[in-house]
Amino acid sequence: MKLISLNIWGGRAGKEKLLSFFKDHSDIDIFCLQEVWSAPYGHLEGATIGGTITFNDDVMTEGKQEIAAALPEHEVFFHPHHLENYGLMMLVKKSFSVTDSGDVFVHKHRGYIPEGDVGNHARNIQYVTVNTSAGKRTIINFHGLWTNGTWKEDTYDRLVQSENIAAFLKDVGNPFILCGDFNLLPETESLKRLEDLGLRNLIKEYGITSTRTSYYTKEGKFADYALVSNGIDVKDFKILPDEVSDHSPMHLEFE
């Protein structure tokens, strides 16, 4: 099976470029996407999100629908974490049988509206469980809490977020993959608490030194991770060179 995880940055790098990327990679079995919009938000016009002043014209406000149209052979799973129109999206090849799907909030709660920077909104994880020839496999998509007053270092909220994720993972009854934009540096305790569950951190294991593209001009080129449990047979893991966001696509082949 092949999986791509990508924070699409709301499509700010260019809609046509991003949609072409998905069409060129239509053979991928599962996509895990972050920062996906499904409709414009009037209250976010000119608001600060993750340190960036945002206008609806700058993003793909119907990204969910446009990406789904570019991948008609995939089933769409969308779980917002800021009200109803912004959040996480997974696409799974329709040839796979999905036995379970859903989301769990790991920072704040559904409907939570932060004061100040909207980037500090509630956070969830979304998951799908699919039948494979090797048995059930669960894929978990995650976009971690933004700065909350710090960089990508440990905070109380981030540690609690990791504990909430860990509690969910302990109840997954089959091999799983947790991937996405964690908004964490590699040496953080917040990340270590997930690794301590016995998970393989493929970013470390494969010696990846950056998950960001040239659109990202700040220091600290880490943000995205893929963690796998026992029972996931990793065949290949790499960062793709495509510059369709300020994040690089992560490509995982397993089983």
Stockholm file with secondary structure:
# STOCKHOLM 1.0

chainA/1-255         MKLISLNIWGGRAGKEKLLSFFKDHSDIDIFCLQEVWSAPYGHLEGATIGGTITFNDDVMTEGKQEIAAALPEHEVFFHPHHLENYGLMMLVKKSFSVTDSGDVFVHKHRGYIPEGDVGNHARNIQYVTVNTSAGKRTIINFHGLWTNGTWKEDTYDRLVQSENIAAFLKDVGNPFILCGDFNLLPETESLKRLEDLGLRNLIKEYGITSTRTSYYTKEGKFADYALVSNGIDVKDFKILPDEVSDHSPMHLEFE
#=GR chainA/1-255 SS CEEEEEECGGGTTCHHHHHHHHHHTTTCSEEEEEEEESSCCGGGTTEEETTEEECGGGSCTTHHHHHHHHCTTEEEEEEEEETTTEEEEEEEETTSCEEEEEEEEEESCTTCCCSSCGGGCCEEEEEEEEEETTEEEEEEEEECCCCTTSSSSCCHHHHHHHHHHHHHHHTCCSCEEEEEECCCCTTCHHHHHHHTTTCEEHHHHTTCCCCBCTTCCSSCCCCEEEEECTTCCEEEEEECCCCSSSBCCEEEEEC
#=GC SS_cons         CEEEEEECGGGTTCHHHHHHHHHHTTTCSEEEEEEEESSCCGGGTTEEETTEEECGGGSCTTHHHHHHHHCTTEEEEEEEEETTTEEEEEEEETTSCEEEEEEEEEESCTTCCCSSCGGGCCEEEEEEEEEETTEEEEEEEEECCCCTTSSSSCCHHHHHHHHHHHHHHHTCCSCEEEEEECCCCTTCHHHHHHHTTTCEEHHHHTTCCCCBCTTCCSSCCCCEEEEECTTCCEEEEEECCCCSSSBCCEEEEEC
//
